[in-house]
């Protein structure tokens, strides 16, 4: 069962509790976002904490902080790898084929890492249902929705530039490598 389905079921089961919890979060940042220092980096990993945003798909690679943890508090393994580096999308009007191919590969890697993040969160929720409160469900759902929104926004931008590129070059890009010549059978 995915996290969204579980959230919807829990909200249908507990409408009073869910509405009270939702009101507490309207306009407020999550506890882990308030506790995190925006540009603090850890010397061992060199990565900054991530505060996902649906409006700007420019988050660097890092681990998403555990929902509901405070600074200095143990998170009990409630971290999932946040999607990798956001790909740069070349301008379809001027980009050469190599840049378009590289952007396509980067987009695939970004989408795969985003899907891996969502699967990781779903797996953590399934493994630890006793640790997941309605508030944590709502918070995790917002983070997952932000990741999905970022992937959709970037995919739409890439597809738009790909259409511009194809219109400029007159069709699909050439194959990456020529197919090896096949030998006739029986000789």
C-alpha positions as CSV (number, residue, x, y, z in Angstrom):
1,X,0.0,0.0,0.0
2,X,1.4,3.4,-0.9
3,X,1.8,6.2,1.5
4,X,-0.9,8.3,-0.2
5,X,-3.4,5.5,0.1
6,X,-2.5,4.9,3.7
7,X,-2.9,8.7,4.4
8,X,-6.3,8.9,2.7
9,X,-7.5,5.8,4.6
10,X,-6.3,7.2,7.9
11,X,-7.9,10.6,7.2
12,X,-11.2,8.9,6.3
13,X,-11.1,6.9,9.5
14,X,-10.1,9.8,11.7
15,X,-11.7,13.0,10.2
16,X,-11.8,15.0,13.4
17,X,-8.2,14.2,14.4
18,X,-7.0,14.8,10.8
19,X,-8.7,18.1,10.5
20,X,-7.3,19.3,13.8
21,X,-3.8,18.1,12.8
22,X,-4.1,19.8,9.4
23,X,-5.0,23.1,10.9
24,X,-1.9,23.0,13.0
25,X,0.2,22.6,9.8
26,X,-1.4,25.3,7.7
27,X,1.2,27.9,6.9
28,X,3.7,26.4,9.3
29,X,6.9,24.7,8.4
30,X,7.5,21.2,9.6
31,X,9.4,20.7,12.8
32,X,12.5,19.3,11.1
33,X,12.5,22.3,8.7
34,X,12.4,24.8,11.5
35,X,15.1,23.0,13.5
36,X,17.5,22.6,10.5
37,X,20.0,25.4,9.8
38,X,19.6,26.3,6.1
39,X,23.2,26.3,4.9
40,X,24.8,24.0,7.5
41,X,26.9,21.3,6.0
42,X,28.3,18.3,7.7
43,X,32.1,17.9,7.4
44,X,31.9,14.2,6.9
45,X,29.5,14.2,4.0
46,X,29.6,17.8,2.8
47,X,25.9,17.9,2.0
48,X,23.4,20.4,3.2
49,X,20.0,19.5,4.7
50,X,17.2,19.6,2.2
51,X,14.0,21.5,2.4
52,X,12.0,20.4,-0.6
53,X,10.1,22.9,-2.6
54,X,7.5,22.3,-5.3
55,X,8.2,25.8,-6.8
56,X,11.9,25.5,-7.3
57,X,13.2,22.1,-8.5
58,X,16.8,23.0,-7.6
59,X,17.5,21.0,-4.5
60,X,21.0,19.5,-4.3
61,X,21.5,15.8,-3.5
62,X,21.3,14.9,0.2
63,X,19.4,12.8,2.6
64,X,15.9,13.9,3.5
65,X,15.7,14.5,7.2
66,X,13.6,12.3,9.3
67,X,10.1,13.7,9.7
68,X,9.5,14.9,13.2
69,X,13.1,14.9,14.5
70,X,14.7,17.9,16.1
71,X,18.3,19.1,15.8
72,X,20.6,16.7,17.7
73,X,17.9,14.1,18.1
74,X,18.4,10.6,16.9
75,X,16.3,9.8,13.9
76,X,16.4,5.9,14.2
77,X,17.2,5.4,10.6
78,X,14.2,7.4,9.3
79,X,16.2,8.9,6.3
80,X,15.8,8.2,2.6
81,X,18.2,9.3,-0.1
82,X,16.7,12.5,-1.6
83,X,16.7,12.7,-5.4
84,X,20.1,13.3,-7.1
85,X,21.4,16.5,-8.6
86,X,18.7,18.3,-10.6
87,X,19.6,18.1,-14.3
88,X,20.3,21.2,-16.4
89,X,18.0,21.4,-19.4
90,X,19.7,22.8,-22.5
91,X,18.0,25.2,-24.9
92,X,16.5,23.2,-27.7
93,X,17.0,26.2,-30.2
94,X,20.8,26.0,-29.9
95,X,21.8,22.8,-28.1
96,X,23.8,20.1,-30.0
97,X,22.6,16.5,-30.1
98,X,25.2,15.5,-27.4
99,X,23.8,18.0,-24.9
100,X,20.2,16.8,-25.5
101,X,21.3,13.2,-25.0
102,X,23.2,14.1,-21.8
103,X,20.2,15.9,-20.5
104,X,18.0,12.9,-21.3
105,X,20.3,10.6,-19.3
106,X,20.4,13.1,-16.4
107,X,16.6,13.3,-16.4
108,X,16.3,9.5,-16.3
109,X,18.8,9.4,-13.4
110,X,16.8,12.1,-11.6
111,X,13.5,10.5,-12.1
112,X,14.8,7.1,-11.0
113,X,16.3,8.6,-7.8
114,X,13.0,10.4,-7.1
115,X,11.1,7.1,-7.6
116,X,13.6,5.4,-5.3
117,X,13.0,8.1,-2.6
118,X,9.2,7.6,-2.8
119,X,9.6,3.8,-2.6
120,X,12.0,4.2,0.4
121,X,9.5,6.3,2.3
122,X,6.7,3.9,1.5
123,X,8.9,1.0,2.7
124,X,9.8,2.8,6.0
125,X,6.1,3.5,6.7
126,X,5.3,-0.1,6.0
127,X,8.1,-1.4,8.2
128,X,7.3,1.0,11.1
129,X,3.6,1.6,11.2
130,X,3.7,2.0,15.0
131,X,6.0,5.1,14.7
132,X,3.9,6.9,12.1
133,X,1.4,9.4,13.4
134,X,-1.2,11.2,11.4
135,X,1.0,14.3,11.6
136,X,4.0,12.4,10.3
137,X,1.9,10.9,7.5
138,X,0.8,14.4,6.4
139,X,4.4,15.6,6.5
140,X,5.8,12.7,4.6
141,X,3.0,13.1,2.0
142,X,3.9,16.8,1.5
143,X,7.6,15.8,0.9
144,X,6.6,13.1,-1.5
145,X,4.2,15.4,-3.3
146,X,7.0,18.0,-3.6
147,X,9.4,15.4,-5.1
148,X,6.7,14.3,-7.6
149,X,6.0,17.9,-8.5
150,X,9.7,18.6,-9.1
151,X,9.9,15.6,-11.4
152,X,6.8,16.6,-13.3
153,X,8.0,20.2,-13.7
154,X,11.5,19.1,-14.9
155,X,10.0,16.5,-17.3
156,X,7.7,19.1,-18.8
157,X,10.6,21.5,-19.3
158,X,12.7,18.9,-20.9
159,X,9.9,17.7,-23.2
160,X,9.3,21.2,-24.3
161,X,13.0,21.8,-25.2
162,X,13.1,18.3,-26.9
163,X,10.1,19.3,-29.1
164,X,11.9,22.6,-30.0
165,X,15.1,20.6,-30.8
166,X,13.2,18.1,-32.9
167,X,11.5,20.9,-34.8
168,X,14.8,22.6,-35.4
169,X,16.6,19.4,-36.6
170,X,13.7,17.8,-38.5
171,X,13.0,14.8,-36.3
172,X,14.3,12.5,-33.7
173,X,18.0,12.4,-32.9
174,X,20.2,9.8,-34.6
175,X,20.9,6.6,-32.8
176,X,23.7,6.8,-30.2
177,X,25.8,4.1,-31.8
178,X,25.3,2.3,-35.1
179,X,24.0,-1.3,-34.8
180,X,26.7,-3.9,-35.4
181,X,26.6,-5.6,-38.8
182,X,25.1,-9.0,-38.7
183,X,26.8,-11.9,-40.5
184,X,24.6,-13.9,-42.8
185,X,23.5,-17.2,-41.2
186,X,24.9,-20.5,-42.6
187,X,28.3,-19.2,-43.9
